């Protein structure tokens, strides 16, 4: 469902900037709706895929930053 802002009379000079903002908000809203639909379709496809459990690779070292610098354990 798309929400549309009310149409503004573009001929009035005082409303031109408001009309531009409303047009921009409409385009942003459309882009967000399209992105949401794309992500929903991707989620549906991911749920259809067979479940594959992958064993994580062993790690022989670790990195962390405690605020005083970066340290390594090997």
PDB file with one MODEL, atoms N, CA, C and O in Angstrom:
MODEL        1
ATOM      1  N   UNK A   1       0.842  -1.160   0.000  1.00  0.00           N
ATOM      2  CA  UNK A   1       0.000   0.000   0.000  1.00  0.00           C
ATOM      3  C   UNK A   1       0.896   1.235   0.000  1.00  0.00           C
ATOM      4  O   UNK A   1       1.805   1.352   0.821  1.00  0.00           O
ATOM      5  N   UNK A   2       0.634   2.144  -0.918  1.00  0.00           N
ATOM      6  CA  UNK A   2       1.425   3.359  -1.018  1.00  0.00           C
ATOM      7  C   UNK A   2       0.651   4.527  -0.451  1.00  0.00           C
ATOM      8  O   UNK A   2      -0.549   4.670  -0.685  1.00  0.00           O
ATOM      9  N   UNK A   3       1.341   5.346   0.286  1.00  0.00           N
ATOM     10  CA  UNK A   3       0.744   6.568   0.803  1.00  0.00           C
ATOM     11  C   UNK A   3       1.166   7.711  -0.096  1.00  0.00           C
ATOM     12  O   UNK A   3       2.356   7.886  -0.360  1.00  0.00           O
ATOM     13  N   UNK A   4       0.219   8.481  -0.565  1.00  0.00           N
ATOM     14  CA  UNK A   4       0.514   9.613  -1.440  1.00  0.00           C
ATOM     15  C   UNK A   4       0.236  10.907  -0.699  1.00  0.00           C
ATOM     16  O   UNK A   4      -0.788  11.048  -0.031  1.00  0.00           O
ATOM     17  N   UNK A   5       1.149  11.841  -0.823  1.00  0.00           N
ATOM     18  CA  UNK A   5       0.934  13.156  -0.249  1.00  0.00           C
ATOM     19  C   UNK A   5      -0.014  13.933  -1.158  1.00  0.00           C
ATOM     20  O   UNK A   5      -0.061  13.672  -2.360  1.00  0.00           O
ATOM     21  N   UNK A   6      -0.760  14.871  -0.612  1.00  0.00           N
ATOM     22  CA  UNK A   6      -1.703  15.615  -1.436  1.00  0.00           C
ATOM     23  C   UNK A   6      -0.994  16.392  -2.541  1.00  0.00           C
ATOM     24  O   UNK A   6       0.134  16.856  -2.373  1.00  0.00           O
ATOM     25  N   UNK A   7      -1.676  16.521  -3.666  1.00  0.00           N
ATOM     26  CA  UNK A   7      -1.127  17.262  -4.796  1.00  0.00           C
ATOM     27  C   UNK A   7      -1.106  18.748  -4.461  1.00  0.00           C
ATOM     28  O   UNK A   7      -2.038  19.271  -3.849  1.00  0.00           O
ATOM     29  N   UNK A   8      -0.042  19.415  -4.863  1.00  0.00           N
ATOM     30  CA  UNK A   8       0.112  20.845  -4.591  1.00  0.00           C
ATOM     31  C   UNK A   8       0.053  21.588  -5.920  1.00  0.00           C
ATOM     32  O   UNK A   8       0.536  21.083  -6.934  1.00  0.00           O
ATOM     33  N   UNK A   9      -0.524  22.764  -5.925  1.00  0.00           N
ATOM     34  CA  UNK A   9      -0.590  23.582  -7.131  1.00  0.00           C
ATOM     35  C   UNK A   9       0.815  24.083  -7.445  1.00  0.00           C
ATOM     36  O   UNK A   9       1.343  24.932  -6.726  1.00  0.00           O
ATOM     37  N   UNK A  10       1.428  23.565  -8.517  1.00  0.00           N
ATOM     38  CA  UNK A  10       2.808  23.894  -8.861  1.00  0.00           C
ATOM     39  C   UNK A  10       2.940  25.299  -9.431  1.00  0.00           C
ATOM     40  O   UNK A  10       4.058  25.799  -9.551  1.00  0.00           O
ATOM     41  N   UNK A  11       1.843  25.949  -9.785  1.00  0.00           N
ATOM     42  CA  UNK A  11       1.924  27.278 -10.386  1.00  0.00           C
ATOM     43  C   UNK A  11       2.155  28.369  -9.352  1.00  0.00           C
ATOM     44  O   UNK A  11       2.600  29.459  -9.712  1.00  0.00           O
ATOM     45  N   UNK A  12       1.877  28.123  -8.119  1.00  0.00           N
ATOM     46  CA  UNK A  12       2.079  29.139  -7.095  1.00  0.00           C
ATOM     47  C   UNK A  12       3.542  29.148  -6.669  1.00  0.00           C
ATOM     48  O   UNK A  12       4.062  28.119  -6.238  1.00  0.00           O
ATOM     49  N   UNK A  13       4.219  30.300  -6.783  1.00  0.00           N
ATOM     50  CA  UNK A  13       5.649  30.341  -6.443  1.00  0.00           C
ATOM     51  C   UNK A  13       5.937  29.949  -5.001  1.00  0.00           C
ATOM     52  O   UNK A  13       6.988  29.373  -4.718  1.00  0.00           O
ATOM     53  N   UNK A  14       5.029  30.248  -4.091  1.00  0.00           N
ATOM     54  CA  UNK A  14       5.274  29.925  -2.685  1.00  0.00           C
ATOM     55  C   UNK A  14       5.174  28.427  -2.420  1.00  0.00           C
ATOM     56  O   UNK A  14       5.651  27.948  -1.391  1.00  0.00           O
ATOM     57  N   UNK A  15       4.561  27.689  -3.332  1.00  0.00           N
ATOM     58  CA  UNK A  15       4.371  26.249  -3.113  1.00  0.00           C
ATOM     59  C   UNK A  15       5.386  25.402  -3.869  1.00  0.00           C
ATOM     60  O   UNK A  15       5.387  24.180  -3.724  1.00  0.00           O
ATOM     61  N   UNK A  16       6.245  26.014  -4.668  1.00  0.00           N
ATOM     62  CA  UNK A  16       7.160  25.223  -5.490  1.00  0.00           C
ATOM     63  C   UNK A  16       8.115  24.391  -4.644  1.00  0.00           C
ATOM     64  O   UNK A  16       8.334  23.216  -4.939  1.00  0.00           O
ATOM     65  N   UNK A  17       8.679  24.974  -3.611  1.00  0.00           N
ATOM     66  CA  UNK A  17       9.609  24.182  -2.788  1.00  0.00           C
ATOM     67  C   UNK A  17       8.867  23.078  -2.044  1.00  0.00           C
ATOM     68  O   UNK A  17       9.391  21.977  -1.879  1.00  0.00           O
ATOM     69  N   UNK A  18       7.651  23.371  -1.597  1.00  0.00           N
ATOM     70  CA  UNK A  18       6.849  22.340  -0.927  1.00  0.00           C
ATOM     71  C   UNK A  18       6.507  21.226  -1.903  1.00  0.00           C
ATOM     72  O   UNK A  18       6.536  20.049  -1.542  1.00  0.00           O
ATOM     73  N   UNK A  19       6.184  21.590  -3.137  1.00  0.00           N
ATOM     74  CA  UNK A  19       5.864  20.585  -4.153  1.00  0.00           C
ATOM     75  C   UNK A  19       7.073  19.710  -4.443  1.00  0.00           C
ATOM     76  O   UNK A  19       6.935  18.501  -4.628  1.00  0.00           O
ATOM     77  N   UNK A  20       8.251  20.310  -4.485  1.00  0.00           N
ATOM     78  CA  UNK A  20       9.465  19.521  -4.722  1.00  0.00           C
ATOM     79  C   UNK A  20       9.690  18.534  -3.584  1.00  0.00           C
ATOM     80  O   UNK A  20      10.025  17.373  -3.820  1.00  0.00           O
ATOM     81  N   UNK A  21       9.506  18.994  -2.355  1.00  0.00           N
ATOM     82  CA  UNK A  21       9.689  18.110  -1.198  1.00  0.00           C
ATOM     83  C   UNK A  21       8.669  16.981  -1.233  1.00  0.00           C
ATOM     84  O   UNK A  21       9.011  15.829  -0.967  1.00  0.00           O
ATOM     85  N   UNK A  22       7.419  17.299  -1.559  1.00  0.00           N
ATOM     86  CA  UNK A  22       6.387  16.259  -1.630  1.00  0.00           C
ATOM     87  C   UNK A  22       6.715  15.245  -2.719  1.00  0.00           C
ATOM     88  O   UNK A  22       6.531  14.043  -2.529  1.00  0.00           O
ATOM     89  N   UNK A  23       7.201  15.729  -3.862  1.00  0.00           N
ATOM     90  CA  UNK A  23       7.603  14.823  -4.935  1.00  0.00           C
ATOM     91  C   UNK A  23       8.752  13.934  -4.512  1.00  0.00           C
ATOM     92  O   UNK A  23       8.771  12.740  -4.814  1.00  0.00           O
ATOM     93  N   UNK A  24       9.709  14.520  -3.811  1.00  0.00           N
ATOM     94  CA  UNK A  24      10.843  13.746  -3.318  1.00  0.00           C
ATOM     95  C   UNK A  24      10.388  12.696  -2.318  1.00  0.00           C
ATOM     96  O   UNK A  24      10.844  11.554  -2.366  1.00  0.00           O
ATOM     97  N   UNK A  25       9.494  13.074  -1.414  1.00  0.00           N
ATOM     98  CA  UNK A  25       8.985  12.112  -0.432  1.00  0.00           C
ATOM     99  C   UNK A  25       8.215  10.984  -1.110  1.00  0.00           C
ATOM    100  O   UNK A  25       8.298   9.835  -0.676  1.00  0.00           O
ATOM    101  N   UNK A  26       7.472  11.295  -2.163  1.00  0.00           N
ATOM    102  CA  UNK A  26       6.774  10.248  -2.913  1.00  0.00           C
ATOM    103  C   UNK A  26       7.768   9.269  -3.523  1.00  0.00           C
ATOM    104  O   UNK A  26       7.564   8.057  -3.464  1.00  0.00           O
ATOM    105  N   UNK A  27       8.849   9.792  -4.112  1.00  0.00           N
ATOM    106  CA  UNK A  27       9.849   8.907  -4.730  1.00  0.00           C
ATOM    107  C   UNK A  27      10.554   8.057  -3.679  1.00  0.00           C
ATOM    108  O   UNK A  27      10.807   6.874  -3.904  1.00  0.00           O
ATOM    109  N   UNK A  28      10.870   8.654  -2.534  1.00  0.00           N
ATOM    110  CA  UNK A  28      11.511   7.891  -1.456  1.00  0.00           C
ATOM    111  C   UNK A  28      10.569   6.800  -0.954  1.00  0.00           C
ATOM    112  O   UNK A  28      10.991   5.667  -0.724  1.00  0.00           O
ATOM    113  N   UNK A  29       9.294   7.144  -0.784  1.00  0.00           N
ATOM    114  CA  UNK A  29       8.312   6.150  -0.346  1.00  0.00           C
ATOM    115  C   UNK A  29       8.184   5.003  -1.326  1.00  0.00           C
ATOM    116  O   UNK A  29       8.089   3.844  -0.922  1.00  0.00           O
ATOM    117  N   UNK A  30       8.180   5.322  -2.629  1.00  0.00           N
ATOM    118  CA  UNK A  30       8.112   4.275  -3.652  1.00  0.00           C
ATOM    119  C   UNK A  30       9.345   3.383  -3.599  1.00  0.00           C
ATOM    120  O   UNK A  30       9.237   2.161  -3.701  1.00  0.00           O
ATOM    121  N   UNK A  31      10.519   3.995  -3.438  1.00  0.00           N
ATOM    122  CA  UNK A  31      11.756   3.213  -3.371  1.00  0.00           C
ATOM    123  C   UNK A  31      11.763   2.306  -2.146  1.00  0.00           C
ATOM    124  O   UNK A  31      12.199   1.158  -2.230  1.00  0.00           O
ATOM    125  N   UNK A  32      11.284   2.808  -1.008  1.00  0.00           N
ATOM    126  CA  UNK A  32      11.219   1.976   0.196  1.00  0.00           C
ATOM    127  C   UNK A  32      10.246   0.817   0.018  1.00  0.00           C
ATOM    128  O   UNK A  32      10.518  -0.298   0.465  1.00  0.00           O
ATOM    129  N   UNK A  33       9.115   1.075  -0.633  1.00  0.00           N
ATOM    130  CA  UNK A  33       8.140   0.004  -0.868  1.00  0.00           C
ATOM    131  C   UNK A  33       8.732  -1.065  -1.778  1.00  0.00           C
ATOM    132  O   UNK A  33       8.534  -2.258  -1.545  1.00  0.00           O
ATOM    133  N   UNK A  34       9.460  -0.644  -2.819  1.00  0.00           N
ATOM    134  CA  UNK A  34      10.094  -1.608  -3.723  1.00  0.00           C
ATOM    135  C   UNK A  34      11.165  -2.414  -3.001  1.00  0.00           C
ATOM    136  O   UNK A  34      11.270  -3.623  -3.209  1.00  0.00           O
ATOM    137  N   UNK A  35      11.959  -1.766  -2.157  1.00  0.00           N
ATOM    138  CA  UNK A  35      13.003  -2.477  -1.412  1.00  0.00           C
ATOM    139  C   UNK A  35      12.395  -3.464  -0.428  1.00  0.00           C
ATOM    140  O   UNK A  35      12.907  -4.571  -0.267  1.00  0.00           O
ATOM    141  N   UNK A  36      11.318  -3.080   0.225  1.00  0.00           N
ATOM    142  CA  UNK A  36      10.654  -3.996   1.152  1.00  0.00           C
ATOM    143  C   UNK A  36      10.137  -5.218   0.400  1.00  0.00           C
ATOM    144  O   UNK A  36      10.289  -6.346   0.868  1.00  0.00           O
ATOM    145  N   UNK A  37       9.527  -4.997  -0.761  1.00  0.00           N
ATOM    146  CA  UNK A  37       9.015  -6.118  -1.550  1.00  0.00           C
ATOM    147  C   UNK A  37      10.155  -7.030  -1.986  1.00  0.00           C
ATOM    148  O   UNK A  37      10.020  -8.253  -1.948  1.00  0.00           O
ATOM    149  N   UNK A  38      11.286  -6.441  -2.404  1.00  0.00           N
ATOM    150  CA  UNK A  38      12.439  -7.237  -2.822  1.00  0.00           C
ATOM    151  C   UNK A  38      12.958  -8.087  -1.662  1.00  0.00           C
ATOM    152  O   UNK A  38      13.274  -9.262  -1.843  1.00  0.00           O
ATOM    153  N   UNK A  39      13.044  -7.492  -0.473  1.00  0.00           N
ATOM    154  CA  UNK A  39      13.534  -8.234   0.688  1.00  0.00           C
ATOM    155  C   UNK A  39      12.564  -9.332   1.118  1.00  0.00           C
ATOM    156  O   UNK A  39      12.988 -10.407   1.542  1.00  0.00           O
ATOM    157  N   UNK A  40      11.266  -9.061   1.009  1.00  0.00           N
ATOM    158  CA  UNK A  40      10.280 -10.089   1.350  1.00  0.00           C
ATOM    159  C   UNK A  40      10.388 -11.274   0.400  1.00  0.00           C
ATOM    160  O   UNK A  40      10.317 -12.423   0.836  1.00  0.00           O
ATOM    161  N   UNK A  41      10.558 -11.008  -0.899  1.00  0.00           N
ATOM    162  CA  UNK A  41      10.715 -12.095  -1.868  1.00  0.00           C
ATOM    163  C   UNK A  41      11.999 -12.879  -1.606  1.00  0.00           C
ATOM    164  O   UNK A  41      12.020 -14.104  -1.731  1.00  0.00           O
ATOM    165  N   UNK A  42      13.062 -12.174  -1.245  1.00  0.00           N
ATOM    166  CA  UNK A  42      14.325 -12.844  -0.931  1.00  0.00           C
ATOM    167  C   UNK A  42      14.164 -13.733   0.297  1.00  0.00           C
ATOM    168  O   UNK A  42      14.684 -14.849   0.325  1.00  0.00           O
ATOM    169  N   UNK A  43      13.449 -13.252   1.312  1.00  0.00           N
ATOM    170  CA  UNK A  43      13.226 -14.049   2.519  1.00  0.00           C
ATOM    171  C   UNK A  43      12.425 -15.302   2.199  1.00  0.00           C
ATOM    172  O   UNK A  43      12.713 -16.375   2.731  1.00  0.00           O
ATOM    173  N   UNK A  44      11.426 -15.177   1.340  1.00  0.00           N
ATOM    174  CA  UNK A  44      10.623 -16.340   0.943  1.00  0.00           C
ATOM    175  C   UNK A  44      11.502 -17.359   0.235  1.00  0.00           C
ATOM    176  O   UNK A  44      11.398 -18.556   0.499  1.00  0.00           O
ATOM    177  N   UNK A  45      12.369 -16.895  -0.664  1.00  0.00           N
ATOM    178  CA  UNK A  45      13.265 -17.808  -1.372  1.00  0.00           C
ATOM    179  C   UNK A  45      14.232 -18.493  -0.406  1.00  0.00           C
ATOM    180  O   UNK A  45      14.531 -19.677  -0.557  1.00  0.00           O
ATOM    181  N   UNK A  46      14.717 -17.746   0.583  1.00  0.00           N
ATOM    182  CA  UNK A  46      15.639 -18.338   1.550  1.00  0.00           C
ATOM    183  C   UNK A  46      14.945 -19.413   2.378  1.00  0.00           C
ATOM    184  O   UNK A  46      15.566 -20.415   2.734  1.00  0.00           O
ATOM    185  N   UNK A  47      13.672 -19.219   2.686  1.00  0.00           N
ATOM    186  CA  UNK A  47      12.936 -20.219   3.457  1.00  0.00           C
ATOM    187  C   UNK A  47      12.680 -21.477   2.646  1.00  0.00           C
ATOM    188  O   UNK A  47      12.548 -22.561   3.214  1.00  0.00           O
ATOM    189  N   UNK A  48      12.606 -21.350   1.328  1.00  0.00           N
ATOM    190  CA  UNK A  48      12.359 -22.504   0.460  1.00  0.00           C
ATOM    191  C   UNK A  48      13.601 -23.365   0.287  1.00  0.00           C
ATOM    192  O   UNK A  48      13.491 -24.561   0.016  1.00  0.00           O
ATOM    193  N   UNK A  49      14.792 -22.768   0.441  1.00  0.00           N
ATOM    194  CA  UNK A  49      16.036 -23.507   0.229  1.00  0.00           C
ATOM    195  C   UNK A  49      16.199 -24.574   1.304  1.00  0.00           C
ATOM    196  O   UNK A  49      15.789 -24.379   2.448  1.00  0.00           O
ATOM    197  N   UNK A  50      16.806 -25.712   0.929  1.00  0.00           N
ATOM    198  CA  UNK A  50      17.046 -26.751   1.937  1.00  0.00           C
ATOM    199  C   UNK A  50      18.030 -26.250   2.993  1.00  0.00           C
ATOM    200  O   UNK A  50      18.937 -25.466   2.712  1.00  0.00           O
ATOM    201  N   UNK A  51      17.819 -26.725   4.194  1.00  0.00           N
ATOM    202  CA  UNK A  51      18.678 -26.319   5.308  1.00  0.00           C
ATOM    203  C   UNK A  51      20.007 -27.063   5.220  1.00  0.00           C
ATOM    204  O   UNK A  51      20.046 -28.291   5.137  1.00  0.00           O
ATOM    205  N   UNK A  52      21.087 -26.300   5.239  1.00  0.00           N
ATOM    206  CA  UNK A  52      22.419 -26.892   5.216  1.00  0.00           C
ATOM    207  C   UNK A  52      23.198 -26.358   6.401  1.00  0.00           C
ATOM    208  O   UNK A  52      23.448 -25.157   6.503  1.00  0.00           O
ATOM    209  N   UNK A  53      23.575 -27.246   7.288  1.00  0.00           N
ATOM    210  CA  UNK A  53      24.383 -26.838   8.430  1.00  0.00           C
ATOM    211  C   UNK A  53      25.848 -26.894   8.024  1.00  0.00           C
ATOM    212  O   UNK A  53      26.321 -27.908   7.510  1.00  0.00           O
ATOM    213  N   UNK A  54      26.544 -25.828   8.252  1.00  0.00           N
ATOM    214  CA  UNK A  54      27.946 -25.741   7.867  1.00  0.00           C
ATOM    215  C   UNK A  54      28.786 -25.677   9.129  1.00  0.00           C
ATOM    216  O   UNK A  54      28.540 -24.868  10.024  1.00  0.00           O
ATOM    217  N   UNK A  55      29.780 -26.545   9.181  1.00  0.00           N
ATOM    218  CA  UNK A  55      30.699 -26.545  10.316  1.00  0.00           C
ATOM    219  C   UNK A  55      31.636 -25.351  10.173  1.00  0.00           C
ATOM    220  O   UNK A  55      32.268 -25.186   9.130  1.00  0.00           O
ATOM    221  N   UNK A  56      31.735 -24.521  11.199  1.00  0.00           N
ATOM    222  CA  UNK A  56      32.639 -23.370  11.089  1.00  0.00           C
ATOM    223  C   UNK A  56      34.094 -23.804  11.019  1.00  0.00           C
ATOM    224  O   UNK A  56      34.479 -24.830  11.578  1.00  0.00           O
ATOM    225  N   UNK A  57      34.887 -23.016  10.332  1.00  0.00           N
ATOM    226  CA  UNK A  57      36.318 -23.290  10.221  1.00  0.00           C
ATOM    227  C   UNK A  57      36.979 -23.058  11.578  1.00  0.00           C
ATOM    228  O   UNK A  57      36.618 -22.115  12.283  1.00  0.00           O
ATOM    229  N   UNK A  58      37.945 -23.906  11.957  1.00  0.00           N
ATOM    230  CA  UNK A  58      38.648 -23.669  13.221  1.00  0.00           C
ATOM    231  C   UNK A  58      39.478 -22.384  13.129  1.00  0.00           C
ATOM    232  O   UNK A  58      40.020 -22.048  12.077  1.00  0.00           O
ATOM    233  N   UNK A  59      39.559 -21.690  14.241  1.00  0.00           N
ATOM    234  CA  UNK A  59      40.317 -20.441  14.290  1.00  0.00           C
ATOM    235  C   UNK A  59      41.525 -20.657  15.184  1.00  0.00           C
ATOM    236  O   UNK A  59      41.388 -21.093  16.328  1.00  0.00           O
ATOM    237  N   UNK A  60      42.716 -20.352  14.663  1.00  0.00           N
ATOM    238  CA  UNK A  60      43.919 -20.528  15.470  1.00  0.00           C
ATOM    239  C   UNK A  60      44.420 -19.211  16.047  1.00  0.00           C
ATOM    240  O   UNK A  60      45.456 -19.176  16.711  1.00  0.00           O
ATOM    241  N   UNK A  61      43.699 -18.142  15.800  1.00  0.00           N
ATOM    242  CA  UNK A  61      44.072 -16.853  16.374  1.00  0.00           C
ATOM    243  C   UNK A  61      42.822 -15.989  16.519  1.00  0.00           C
ATOM    244  O   UNK A  61      41.788 -16.254  15.906  1.00  0.00           O
ATOM    245  N   UNK A  62      42.941 -14.977  17.323  1.00  0.00           N
ATOM    246  CA  UNK A  62      41.813 -14.066  17.526  1.00  0.00           C
ATOM    247  C   UNK A  62      42.341 -12.645  17.635  1.00  0.00           C
ATOM    248  O   UNK A  62      43.451 -12.412  18.114  1.00  0.00           O
ATOM    249  N   UNK A  63      41.537 -11.710  17.186  1.00  0.00           N
ATOM    250  CA  UNK A  63      41.880 -10.292  17.277  1.00  0.00           C
ATOM    251  C   UNK A  63      40.800  -9.588  18.076  1.00  0.00           C
ATOM    252  O   UNK A  63      39.620  -9.923  17.967  1.00  0.00           O
ATOM    253  N   UNK A  64      41.200  -8.614  18.877  1.00  0.00           N
ATOM    254  CA  UNK A  64      40.215  -7.791  19.549  1.00  0.00           C
ATOM    255  C   UNK A  64      40.828  -6.432  19.843  1.00  0.00           C
ATOM    256  O   UNK A  64      42.048  -6.267  19.820  1.00  0.00           O
ATOM    257  N   UNK A  65      39.990  -5.489  20.113  1.00  0.00           N
ATOM    258  CA  UNK A  65      40.430  -4.135  20.444  1.00  0.00           C
ATOM    259  C   UNK A  65      39.732  -3.740  21.733  1.00  0.00           C
ATOM    260  O   UNK A  65      38.507  -3.621  21.769  1.00  0.00           O
ATOM    261  N   UNK A  66      40.506  -3.537  22.789  1.00  0.00           N
ATOM    262  CA  UNK A  66      39.911  -3.174  24.074  1.00  0.00           C
ATOM    263  C   UNK A  66      39.942  -1.667  24.315  1.00  0.00           C
ATOM    264  O   UNK A  66      39.684  -1.211  25.430  1.00  0.00           O
ATOM    265  N   UNK A  67      40.251  -0.906  23.295  1.00  0.00           N
ATOM    266  CA  UNK A  67      40.295   0.541  23.430  1.00  0.00           C
ATOM    267  C   UNK A  67      41.707   1.077  23.566  1.00  0.00           C
ATOM    268  O   UNK A  67      41.953   2.249  23.281  1.00  0.00           O
ATOM    269  N   UNK A  68      42.645   0.233  23.999  1.00  0.00           N
ATOM    270  CA  UNK A  68      44.028   0.691  24.147  1.00  0.00           C
ATOM    271  C   UNK A  68      44.888   0.270  22.964  1.00  0.00           C
ATOM    272  O   UNK A  68      46.054   0.656  22.878  1.00  0.00           O
ATOM    273  N   UNK A  69      44.335  -0.507  22.065  1.00  0.00           N
ATOM    274  CA  UNK A  69      45.078  -0.977  20.902  1.00  0.00           C
ATOM    275  C   UNK A  69      44.541  -2.310  20.440  1.00  0.00           C
ATOM    276  O   UNK A  69      43.625  -2.861  21.050  1.00  0.00           O
ATOM    277  N   UNK A  70      45.098  -2.829  19.379  1.00  0.00           N
ATOM    278  CA  UNK A  70      44.673  -4.119  18.836  1.00  0.00           C
ATOM    279  C   UNK A  70      45.664  -5.176  19.298  1.00  0.00           C
ATOM    280  O   UNK A  70      46.876  -5.002  19.170  1.00  0.00           O
ATOM    281  N   UNK A  71      45.147  -6.259  19.827  1.00  0.00           N
ATOM    282  CA  UNK A  71      45.974  -7.336  20.353  1.00  0.00           C
ATOM    283  C   UNK A  71      45.672  -8.624  19.602  1.00  0.00           C
ATOM    284  O   UNK A  71      44.596  -8.782  19.024  1.00  0.00           O
ATOM    285  N   UNK A  72      46.611  -9.519  19.618  1.00  0.00           N
ATOM    286  CA  UNK A  72      46.436 -10.793  18.935  1.00  0.00           C
ATOM    287  C   UNK A  72      46.816 -11.931  19.863  1.00  0.00           C
ATOM    288  O   UNK A  72      47.759 -11.820  20.647  1.00  0.00           O
ATOM    289  N   UNK A  73      46.081 -13.018  19.767  1.00  0.00           N
ATOM    290  CA  UNK A  73      46.411 -14.240  20.491  1.00  0.00           C
ATOM    291  C   UNK A  73      46.616 -15.309  19.437  1.00  0.00           C
ATOM    292  O   UNK A  73      45.742 -15.514  18.594  1.00  0.00           O
ATOM    293  N   UNK A  74      47.741 -15.990  19.463  1.00  0.00           N
ATOM    294  CA  UNK A  74      48.002 -16.951  18.411  1.00  0.00           C
ATOM    295  C   UNK A  74      48.305 -18.320  18.907  1.00  0.00           C
ATOM    296  O   UNK A  74      48.544 -19.226  18.109  1.00  0.00           O
TER     297      UNK A  74
ENDMDL
END
